[in-house]
């Protein structure tokens, strides 16, 4: 797959996914895929309930400023009208800082294939290439799978004093900080 950040991902059940940067043409596929998420998956990703991904919001999520943001999708290797986006990771650089905030969602159908680790590894790699100092995200305290994954990948944890249901996970990116 000759494009940067594009690669085939073969699951151990034989399915093939394509990892690639999100594109403006993904808006409708993103909306269709959103409809298959559980309320809990949505709440864990957005930190509050959302019942619909509007066309405007889907367009905003798929049209990013590539100088300051990155979003990688895992999409089925099918024609666009049939394909679903099974997972998304994104990071946005904080204006005027050397940090980026990230968010990730992996749909339940793909939840046990190590794709969260894969996607976080890719967003960490992107952040390092951008010369960032750290990557951080907010996670609901009840999202035990994400917190276990974050700990395994070297994130530190800080409780949110304004919302005890949220934990900020922080991953230093400088070599001397991550050892």
PyMOL commands that place a pseudoatom at each C-alpha (Angstrom):
pseudoatom trace, name=CA, resn=UNK, resi=1, chain=A, elem=C, hetatm=0, pos=[0.000, 0.000, 0.000]
pseudoatom trace, name=CA, resn=UNK, resi=2, chain=A, elem=C, hetatm=0, pos=[2.277, 2.812, -1.168]
pseudoatom trace, name=CA, resn=UNK, resi=3, chain=A, elem=C, hetatm=0, pos=[0.593, 5.689, 0.728]
pseudoatom trace, name=CA, resn=UNK, resi=4, chain=A, elem=C, hetatm=0, pos=[2.016, 6.903, 4.043]
pseudoatom trace, name=CA, resn=UNK, resi=5, chain=A, elem=C, hetatm=0, pos=[0.326, 5.396, 7.101]
pseudoatom trace, name=CA, resn=UNK, resi=6, chain=A, elem=C, hetatm=0, pos=[-1.560, 2.848, 4.947]
pseudoatom trace, name=CA, resn=UNK, resi=7, chain=A, elem=C, hetatm=0, pos=[-1.215, -0.862, 5.544]
pseudoatom trace, name=CA, resn=UNK, resi=8, chain=A, elem=C, hetatm=0, pos=[-3.187, -4.071, 5.503]
pseudoatom trace, name=CA, resn=UNK, resi=9, chain=A, elem=C, hetatm=0, pos=[-4.050, -5.584, 8.868]
pseudoatom trace, name=CA, resn=UNK, resi=10, chain=A, elem=C, hetatm=0, pos=[-4.843, -9.296, 8.851]
pseudoatom trace, name=CA, resn=UNK, resi=11, chain=A, elem=C, hetatm=0, pos=[-6.901, -10.494, 11.816]
pseudoatom trace, name=CA, resn=UNK, resi=12, chain=A, elem=C, hetatm=0, pos=[-6.385, -13.952, 13.259]
pseudoatom trace, name=CA, resn=UNK, resi=13, chain=A, elem=C, hetatm=0, pos=[-9.900, -14.912, 12.096]
pseudoatom trace, name=CA, resn=UNK, resi=14, chain=A, elem=C, hetatm=0, pos=[-8.858, -14.320, 8.464]
pseudoatom trace, name=CA, resn=UNK, resi=15, chain=A, elem=C, hetatm=0, pos=[-10.523, -10.937, 7.937]
pseudoatom trace, name=CA, resn=UNK, resi=16, chain=A, elem=C, hetatm=0, pos=[-8.517, -8.199, 6.302]
pseudoatom trace, name=CA, resn=UNK, resi=17, chain=A, elem=C, hetatm=0, pos=[-8.736, -4.553, 7.332]
pseudoatom trace, name=CA, resn=UNK, resi=18, chain=A, elem=C, hetatm=0, pos=[-7.047, -1.512, 5.881]
pseudoatom trace, name=CA, resn=UNK, resi=19, chain=A, elem=C, hetatm=0, pos=[-5.400, 0.978, 8.229]
pseudoatom trace, name=CA, resn=UNK, resi=20, chain=A, elem=C, hetatm=0, pos=[-5.227, 4.411, 6.631]
pseudoatom trace, name=CA, resn=UNK, resi=21, chain=A, elem=C, hetatm=0, pos=[-5.664, 8.106, 7.391]
pseudoatom trace, name=CA, resn=UNK, resi=22, chain=A, elem=C, hetatm=0, pos=[-9.246, 9.277, 7.533]
pseudoatom trace, name=CA, resn=UNK, resi=23, chain=A, elem=C, hetatm=0, pos=[-10.492, 10.984, 4.366]
pseudoatom trace, name=CA, resn=UNK, resi=24, chain=A, elem=C, hetatm=0, pos=[-13.294, 13.493, 3.706]
pseudoatom trace, name=CA, resn=UNK, resi=25, chain=A, elem=C, hetatm=0, pos=[-15.100, 10.796, 1.705]
pseudoatom trace, name=CA, resn=UNK, resi=26, chain=A, elem=C, hetatm=0, pos=[-15.395, 8.675, 4.878]
pseudoatom trace, name=CA, resn=UNK, resi=27, chain=A, elem=C, hetatm=0, pos=[-18.178, 10.810, 6.390]
pseudoatom trace, name=CA, resn=UNK, resi=28, chain=A, elem=C, hetatm=0, pos=[-21.083, 8.599, 5.306]
pseudoatom trace, name=CA, resn=UNK, resi=29, chain=A, elem=C, hetatm=0, pos=[-19.236, 5.372, 6.169]
pseudoatom trace, name=CA, resn=UNK, resi=30, chain=A, elem=C, hetatm=0, pos=[-18.449, 6.841, 9.583]
pseudoatom trace, name=CA, resn=UNK, resi=31, chain=A, elem=C, hetatm=0, pos=[-22.129, 7.669, 10.135]
pseudoatom trace, name=CA, resn=UNK, resi=32, chain=A, elem=C, hetatm=0, pos=[-23.198, 4.179, 9.048]
pseudoatom trace, name=CA, resn=UNK, resi=33, chain=A, elem=C, hetatm=0, pos=[-20.609, 2.569, 11.335]
pseudoatom trace, name=CA, resn=UNK, resi=34, chain=A, elem=C, hetatm=0, pos=[-21.578, 4.825, 14.256]
pseudoatom trace, name=CA, resn=UNK, resi=35, chain=A, elem=C, hetatm=0, pos=[-25.065, 3.321, 14.108]
pseudoatom trace, name=CA, resn=UNK, resi=36, chain=A, elem=C, hetatm=0, pos=[-23.611, -0.087, 15.011]
pseudoatom trace, name=CA, resn=UNK, resi=37, chain=A, elem=C, hetatm=0, pos=[-21.912, 1.081, 18.211]
pseudoatom trace, name=CA, resn=UNK, resi=38, chain=A, elem=C, hetatm=0, pos=[-23.404, 0.380, 21.616]
pseudoatom trace, name=CA, resn=UNK, resi=39, chain=A, elem=C, hetatm=0, pos=[-24.376, 3.285, 23.896]
pseudoatom trace, name=CA, resn=UNK, resi=40, chain=A, elem=C, hetatm=0, pos=[-21.498, 2.288, 26.188]
pseudoatom trace, name=CA, resn=UNK, resi=41, chain=A, elem=C, hetatm=0, pos=[-18.940, 2.359, 23.351]
pseudoatom trace, name=CA, resn=UNK, resi=42, chain=A, elem=C, hetatm=0, pos=[-20.164, 5.825, 22.364]
pseudoatom trace, name=CA, resn=UNK, resi=43, chain=A, elem=C, hetatm=0, pos=[-20.080, 7.097, 25.947]
pseudoatom trace, name=CA, resn=UNK, resi=44, chain=A, elem=C, hetatm=0, pos=[-16.570, 5.726, 26.487]
pseudoatom trace, name=CA, resn=UNK, resi=45, chain=A, elem=C, hetatm=0, pos=[-15.343, 7.509, 23.338]
pseudoatom trace, name=CA, resn=UNK, resi=46, chain=A, elem=C, hetatm=0, pos=[-17.176, 10.845, 23.653]
pseudoatom trace, name=CA, resn=UNK, resi=47, chain=A, elem=C, hetatm=0, pos=[-17.442, 10.840, 27.489]
pseudoatom trace, name=CA, resn=UNK, resi=48, chain=A, elem=C, hetatm=0, pos=[-21.188, 11.468, 27.265]
pseudoatom trace, name=CA, resn=UNK, resi=49, chain=A, elem=C, hetatm=0, pos=[-24.114, 9.923, 25.405]
pseudoatom trace, name=CA, resn=UNK, resi=50, chain=A, elem=C, hetatm=0, pos=[-24.629, 10.789, 21.739]
pseudoatom trace, name=CA, resn=UNK, resi=51, chain=A, elem=C, hetatm=0, pos=[-27.577, 9.283, 19.911]
pseudoatom trace, name=CA, resn=UNK, resi=52, chain=A, elem=C, hetatm=0, pos=[-26.709, 10.341, 16.370]
pseudoatom trace, name=CA, resn=UNK, resi=53, chain=A, elem=C, hetatm=0, pos=[-23.658, 11.310, 14.378]
pseudoatom trace, name=CA, resn=UNK, resi=54, chain=A, elem=C, hetatm=0, pos=[-25.076, 14.151, 12.294]
pseudoatom trace, name=CA, resn=UNK, resi=55, chain=A, elem=C, hetatm=0, pos=[-23.844, 14.699, 8.737]
pseudoatom trace, name=CA, resn=UNK, resi=56, chain=A, elem=C, hetatm=0, pos=[-22.218, 17.976, 9.849]
pseudoatom trace, name=CA, resn=UNK, resi=57, chain=A, elem=C, hetatm=0, pos=[-20.372, 16.334, 12.740]
pseudoatom trace, name=CA, resn=UNK, resi=58, chain=A, elem=C, hetatm=0, pos=[-19.256, 13.426, 10.528]
pseudoatom trace, name=CA, resn=UNK, resi=59, chain=A, elem=C, hetatm=0, pos=[-17.891, 15.918, 7.996]
pseudoatom trace, name=CA, resn=UNK, resi=60, chain=A, elem=C, hetatm=0, pos=[-16.017, 17.738, 10.754]
pseudoatom trace, name=CA, resn=UNK, resi=61, chain=A, elem=C, hetatm=0, pos=[-14.504, 14.469, 12.004]
pseudoatom trace, name=CA, resn=UNK, resi=62, chain=A, elem=C, hetatm=0, pos=[-13.345, 13.485, 8.521]
pseudoatom trace, name=CA, resn=UNK, resi=63, chain=A, elem=C, hetatm=0, pos=[-11.950, 16.853, 7.404]
pseudoatom trace, name=CA, resn=UNK, resi=64, chain=A, elem=C, hetatm=0, pos=[-8.951, 17.466, 9.599]
pseudoatom trace, name=CA, resn=UNK, resi=65, chain=A, elem=C, hetatm=0, pos=[-6.058, 19.907, 9.469]
pseudoatom trace, name=CA, resn=UNK, resi=66, chain=A, elem=C, hetatm=0, pos=[-3.247, 17.476, 8.740]
pseudoatom trace, name=CA, resn=UNK, resi=67, chain=A, elem=C, hetatm=0, pos=[-0.612, 19.910, 10.027]
pseudoatom trace, name=CA, resn=UNK, resi=68, chain=A, elem=C, hetatm=0, pos=[-2.010, 19.703, 13.563]
pseudoatom trace, name=CA, resn=UNK, resi=69, chain=A, elem=C, hetatm=0, pos=[-4.112, 16.563, 13.630]
pseudoatom trace, name=CA, resn=UNK, resi=70, chain=A, elem=C, hetatm=0, pos=[-4.056, 12.941, 12.580]
pseudoatom trace, name=CA, resn=UNK, resi=71, chain=A, elem=C, hetatm=0, pos=[-6.782, 10.326, 12.413]
pseudoatom trace, name=CA, resn=UNK, resi=72, chain=A, elem=C, hetatm=0, pos=[-6.310, 6.717, 11.428]
pseudoatom trace, name=CA, resn=UNK, resi=73, chain=A, elem=C, hetatm=0, pos=[-9.201, 4.393, 10.598]
pseudoatom trace, name=CA, resn=UNK, resi=74, chain=A, elem=C, hetatm=0, pos=[-9.455, 0.642, 10.310]
pseudoatom trace, name=CA, resn=UNK, resi=75, chain=A, elem=C, hetatm=0, pos=[-11.850, -0.062, 7.474]
pseudoatom trace, name=CA, resn=UNK, resi=76, chain=A, elem=C, hetatm=0, pos=[-13.013, -3.273, 5.865]
pseudoatom trace, name=CA, resn=UNK, resi=77, chain=A, elem=C, hetatm=0, pos=[-11.428, -4.126, 2.533]
pseudoatom trace, name=CA, resn=UNK, resi=78, chain=A, elem=C, hetatm=0, pos=[-14.750, -3.742, 0.710]
pseudoatom trace, name=CA, resn=UNK, resi=79, chain=A, elem=C, hetatm=0, pos=[-16.234, -1.200, -1.719]
pseudoatom trace, name=CA, resn=UNK, resi=80, chain=A, elem=C, hetatm=0, pos=[-16.981, 2.097, 0.113]
pseudoatom trace, name=CA, resn=UNK, resi=81, chain=A, elem=C, hetatm=0, pos=[-20.761, 1.639, 0.045]
pseudoatom trace, name=CA, resn=UNK, resi=82, chain=A, elem=C, hetatm=0, pos=[-20.379, -1.736, 1.820]
pseudoatom trace, name=CA, resn=UNK, resi=83, chain=A, elem=C, hetatm=0, pos=[-17.400, -1.070, 4.076]
pseudoatom trace, name=CA, resn=UNK, resi=84, chain=A, elem=C, hetatm=0, pos=[-17.608, -0.203, 7.739]
pseudoatom trace, name=CA, resn=UNK, resi=85, chain=A, elem=C, hetatm=0, pos=[-15.111, 1.665, 9.836]
pseudoatom trace, name=CA, resn=UNK, resi=86, chain=A, elem=C, hetatm=0, pos=[-14.384, -0.606, 12.783]
pseudoatom trace, name=CA, resn=UNK, resi=87, chain=A, elem=C, hetatm=0, pos=[-11.992, 1.611, 14.723]
pseudoatom trace, name=CA, resn=UNK, resi=88, chain=A, elem=C, hetatm=0, pos=[-10.663, 5.168, 14.777]
pseudoatom trace, name=CA, resn=UNK, resi=89, chain=A, elem=C, hetatm=0, pos=[-7.817, 6.845, 16.629]
pseudoatom trace, name=CA, resn=UNK, resi=90, chain=A, elem=C, hetatm=0, pos=[-7.187, 10.560, 16.391]
pseudoatom trace, name=CA, resn=UNK, resi=91, chain=A, elem=C, hetatm=0, pos=[-4.874, 13.125, 17.918]
pseudoatom trace, name=CA, resn=UNK, resi=92, chain=A, elem=C, hetatm=0, pos=[-4.980, 16.912, 17.829]
pseudoatom trace, name=CA, resn=UNK, resi=93, chain=A, elem=C, hetatm=0, pos=[-1.996, 19.036, 18.806]
pseudoatom trace, name=CA, resn=UNK, resi=94, chain=A, elem=C, hetatm=0, pos=[-2.770, 21.600, 21.501]
pseudoatom trace, name=CA, resn=UNK, resi=95, chain=A, elem=C, hetatm=0, pos=[-2.329, 25.073, 20.045]
pseudoatom trace, name=CA, resn=UNK, resi=96, chain=A, elem=C, hetatm=0, pos=[0.914, 26.657, 21.195]
pseudoatom trace, name=CA, resn=UNK, resi=97, chain=A, elem=C, hetatm=0, pos=[2.061, 23.537, 23.053]
pseudoatom trace, name=CA, resn=UNK, resi=98, chain=A, elem=C, hetatm=0, pos=[4.024, 20.368, 22.374]
pseudoatom trace, name=CA, resn=UNK, resi=99, chain=A, elem=C, hetatm=0, pos=[1.240, 18.043, 23.494]
pseudoatom trace, name=CA, resn=UNK, resi=100, chain=A, elem=C, hetatm=0, pos=[-1.591, 16.296, 21.690]
pseudoatom trace, name=CA, resn=UNK, resi=101, chain=A, elem=C, hetatm=0, pos=[-4.909, 15.028, 22.948]
pseudoatom trace, name=CA, resn=UNK, resi=102, chain=A, elem=C, hetatm=0, pos=[-6.036, 11.689, 21.556]
pseudoatom trace, name=CA, resn=UNK, resi=103, chain=A, elem=C, hetatm=0, pos=[-9.229, 9.656, 21.460]
pseudoatom trace, name=CA, resn=UNK, resi=104, chain=A, elem=C, hetatm=0, pos=[-9.802, 6.103, 20.311]
pseudoatom trace, name=CA, resn=UNK, resi=105, chain=A, elem=C, hetatm=0, pos=[-12.723, 3.809, 19.668]
pseudoatom trace, name=CA, resn=UNK, resi=106, chain=A, elem=C, hetatm=0, pos=[-12.667, 0.156, 18.659]
pseudoatom trace, name=CA, resn=UNK, resi=107, chain=A, elem=C, hetatm=0, pos=[-16.070, -1.381, 17.961]
pseudoatom trace, name=CA, resn=UNK, resi=108, chain=A, elem=C, hetatm=0, pos=[-17.028, -4.497, 19.930]
pseudoatom trace, name=CA, resn=UNK, resi=109, chain=A, elem=C, hetatm=0, pos=[-16.768, -6.692, 16.827]
pseudoatom trace, name=CA, resn=UNK, resi=110, chain=A, elem=C, hetatm=0, pos=[-13.034, -5.911, 16.688]
pseudoatom trace, name=CA, resn=UNK, resi=111, chain=A, elem=C, hetatm=0, pos=[-12.476, -5.651, 20.421]
pseudoatom trace, name=CA, resn=UNK, resi=112, chain=A, elem=C, hetatm=0, pos=[-10.315, -8.725, 20.996]
pseudoatom trace, name=CA, resn=UNK, resi=113, chain=A, elem=C, hetatm=0, pos=[-7.740, -8.575, 18.218]
pseudoatom trace, name=CA, resn=UNK, resi=114, chain=A, elem=C, hetatm=0, pos=[-5.166, -6.220, 19.729]
pseudoatom trace, name=CA, resn=UNK, resi=115, chain=A, elem=C, hetatm=0, pos=[-6.294, -3.332, 17.545]
pseudoatom trace, name=CA, resn=UNK, resi=116, chain=A, elem=C, hetatm=0, pos=[-6.362, -0.849, 20.418]
pseudoatom trace, name=CA, resn=UNK, resi=117, chain=A, elem=C, hetatm=0, pos=[-2.667, -1.551, 21.012]
pseudoatom trace, name=CA, resn=UNK, resi=118, chain=A, elem=C, hetatm=0, pos=[-1.975, -1.308, 17.302]
pseudoatom trace, name=CA, resn=UNK, resi=119, chain=A, elem=C, hetatm=0, pos=[-3.772, 2.027, 16.889]
pseudoatom trace, name=CA, resn=UNK, resi=120, chain=A, elem=C, hetatm=0, pos=[-2.262, 3.568, 20.014]
pseudoatom trace, name=CA, resn=UNK, resi=121, chain=A, elem=C, hetatm=0, pos=[1.166, 2.484, 18.822]
pseudoatom trace, name=CA, resn=UNK, resi=122, chain=A, elem=C, hetatm=0, pos=[0.558, 4.255, 15.517]
pseudoatom trace, name=CA, resn=UNK, resi=123, chain=A, elem=C, hetatm=0, pos=[-0.654, 7.476, 17.166]
pseudoatom trace, name=CA, resn=UNK, resi=124, chain=A, elem=C, hetatm=0, pos=[2.356, 7.422, 19.515]
pseudoatom trace, name=CA, resn=UNK, resi=125, chain=A, elem=C, hetatm=0, pos=[4.600, 7.033, 16.461]
pseudoatom trace, name=CA, resn=UNK, resi=126, chain=A, elem=C, hetatm=0, pos=[2.888, 9.977, 14.699]
pseudoatom trace, name=CA, resn=UNK, resi=127, chain=A, elem=C, hetatm=0, pos=[3.224, 12.115, 17.836]
pseudoatom trace, name=CA, resn=UNK, resi=128, chain=A, elem=C, hetatm=0, pos=[6.923, 11.344, 18.136]
pseudoatom trace, name=CA, resn=UNK, resi=129, chain=A, elem=C, hetatm=0, pos=[7.486, 12.203, 14.474]
pseudoatom trace, name=CA, resn=UNK, resi=130, chain=A, elem=C, hetatm=0, pos=[5.799, 15.542, 15.167]
pseudoatom trace, name=CA, resn=UNK, resi=131, chain=A, elem=C, hetatm=0, pos=[8.321, 16.152, 17.967]
pseudoatom trace, name=CA, resn=UNK, resi=132, chain=A, elem=C, hetatm=0, pos=[5.683, 16.261, 20.692]
pseudoatom trace, name=CA, resn=UNK, resi=133, chain=A, elem=C, hetatm=0, pos=[6.502, 15.960, 24.385]
pseudoatom trace, name=CA, resn=UNK, resi=134, chain=A, elem=C, hetatm=0, pos=[3.435, 14.004, 25.439]
pseudoatom trace, name=CA, resn=UNK, resi=135, chain=A, elem=C, hetatm=0, pos=[0.182, 12.452, 24.328]
pseudoatom trace, name=CA, resn=UNK, resi=136, chain=A, elem=C, hetatm=0, pos=[-2.840, 12.464, 26.616]
pseudoatom trace, name=CA, resn=UNK, resi=137, chain=A, elem=C, hetatm=0, pos=[-6.471, 11.459, 26.672]
pseudoatom trace, name=CA, resn=UNK, resi=138, chain=A, elem=C, hetatm=0, pos=[-9.421, 11.386, 29.021]
pseudoatom trace, name=CA, resn=UNK, resi=139, chain=A, elem=C, hetatm=0, pos=[-10.907, 8.008, 29.918]
pseudoatom trace, name=CA, resn=UNK, resi=140, chain=A, elem=C, hetatm=0, pos=[-13.976, 7.134, 31.955]
pseudoatom trace, name=CA, resn=UNK, resi=141, chain=A, elem=C, hetatm=0, pos=[-12.949, 5.457, 35.196]
pseudoatom trace, name=CA, resn=UNK, resi=142, chain=A, elem=C, hetatm=0, pos=[-15.199, 2.484, 34.403]
pseudoatom trace, name=CA, resn=UNK, resi=143, chain=A, elem=C, hetatm=0, pos=[-13.465, 1.826, 31.052]
pseudoatom trace, name=CA, resn=UNK, resi=144, chain=A, elem=C, hetatm=0, pos=[-11.242, -0.855, 32.588]
pseudoatom trace, name=CA, resn=UNK, resi=145, chain=A, elem=C, hetatm=0, pos=[-10.042, -2.314, 29.277]
pseudoatom trace, name=CA, resn=UNK, resi=146, chain=A, elem=C, hetatm=0, pos=[-8.731, 1.054, 28.101]
pseudoatom trace, name=CA, resn=UNK, resi=147, chain=A, elem=C, hetatm=0, pos=[-7.076, 1.775, 31.443]
pseudoatom trace, name=CA, resn=UNK, resi=148, chain=A, elem=C, hetatm=0, pos=[-5.335, -1.638, 31.404]
pseudoatom trace, name=CA, resn=UNK, resi=149, chain=A, elem=C, hetatm=0, pos=[-4.132, -1.028, 27.857]
pseudoatom trace, name=CA, resn=UNK, resi=150, chain=A, elem=C, hetatm=0, pos=[-2.876, 2.451, 28.752]
pseudoatom trace, name=CA, resn=UNK, resi=151, chain=A, elem=C, hetatm=0, pos=[-0.938, 1.136, 31.739]
pseudoatom trace, name=CA, resn=UNK, resi=152, chain=A, elem=C, hetatm=0, pos=[0.634, -1.582, 29.587]
pseudoatom trace, name=CA, resn=UNK, resi=153, chain=A, elem=C, hetatm=0, pos=[1.711, 1.038, 27.012]
pseudoatom trace, name=CA, resn=UNK, resi=154, chain=A, elem=C, hetatm=0, pos=[3.412, 3.265, 29.579]
pseudoatom trace, name=CA, resn=UNK, resi=155, chain=A, elem=C, hetatm=0, pos=[0.740, 5.871, 30.245]
pseudoatom trace, name=CA, resn=UNK, resi=156, chain=A, elem=C, hetatm=0, pos=[0.539, 7.474, 33.673]
pseudoatom trace, name=CA, resn=UNK, resi=157, chain=A, elem=C, hetatm=0, pos=[-2.776, 8.303, 35.330]
pseudoatom trace, name=CA, resn=UNK, resi=158, chain=A, elem=C, hetatm=0, pos=[-4.125, 11.474, 36.904]
pseudoatom trace, name=CA, resn=UNK, resi=159, chain=A, elem=C, hetatm=0, pos=[-7.611, 11.830, 38.364]
pseudoatom trace, name=CA, resn=UNK, resi=160, chain=A, elem=C, hetatm=0, pos=[-9.679, 14.759, 37.164]
pseudoatom trace, name=CA, resn=UNK, resi=161, chain=A, elem=C, hetatm=0, pos=[-10.415, 16.933, 40.230]
pseudoatom trace, name=CA, resn=UNK, resi=162, chain=A, elem=C, hetatm=0, pos=[-13.494, 18.405, 38.517]
pseudoatom trace, name=CA, resn=UNK, resi=163, chain=A, elem=C, hetatm=0, pos=[-14.972, 15.068, 37.452]
pseudoatom trace, name=CA, resn=UNK, resi=164, chain=A, elem=C, hetatm=0, pos=[-14.163, 11.958, 39.502]
pseudoatom trace, name=CA, resn=UNK, resi=165, chain=A, elem=C, hetatm=0, pos=[-15.518, 9.769, 36.679]
pseudoatom trace, name=CA, resn=UNK, resi=166, chain=A, elem=C, hetatm=0, pos=[-12.666, 10.813, 34.353]
pseudoatom trace, name=CA, resn=UNK, resi=167, chain=A, elem=C, hetatm=0, pos=[-9.012, 9.770, 34.435]
pseudoatom trace, name=CA, resn=UNK, resi=168, chain=A, elem=C, hetatm=0, pos=[-6.441, 11.623, 32.343]
pseudoatom trace, name=CA, resn=UNK, resi=169, chain=A, elem=C, hetatm=0, pos=[-3.908, 9.211, 30.870]
pseudoatom trace, name=CA, resn=UNK, resi=170, chain=A, elem=C, hetatm=0, pos=[-0.572, 10.692, 29.854]
pseudoatom trace, name=CA, resn=UNK, resi=171, chain=A, elem=C, hetatm=0, pos=[2.191, 9.167, 27.726]
pseudoatom trace, name=CA, resn=UNK, resi=172, chain=A, elem=C, hetatm=0, pos=[5.571, 10.931, 27.763]
pseudoatom trace, name=CA, resn=UNK, resi=173, chain=A, elem=C, hetatm=0, pos=[7.151, 10.760, 24.314]
pseudoatom trace, name=CA, resn=UNK, resi=174, chain=A, elem=C, hetatm=0, pos=[10.708, 11.932, 24.901]
pseudoatom trace, name=CA, resn=UNK, resi=175, chain=A, elem=C, hetatm=0, pos=[13.118, 8.984, 25.202]
pseudoatom trace, name=CA, resn=UNK, resi=176, chain=A, elem=C, hetatm=0, pos=[14.422, 10.040, 28.616]
pseudoatom trace, name=CA, resn=UNK, resi=177, chain=A, elem=C, hetatm=0, pos=[10.868, 10.446, 29.977]
pseudoatom trace, name=CA, resn=UNK, resi=178, chain=A, elem=C, hetatm=0, pos=[9.511, 7.102, 28.804]
pseudoatom trace, name=CA, resn=UNK, resi=179, chain=A, elem=C, hetatm=0, pos=[12.148, 4.883, 30.415]
for i in range(1, 179): cmd.bond("trace and resi %d" % i, "trace and resi %d" % (i + 1))
show_as sticks, trace
zoom trace
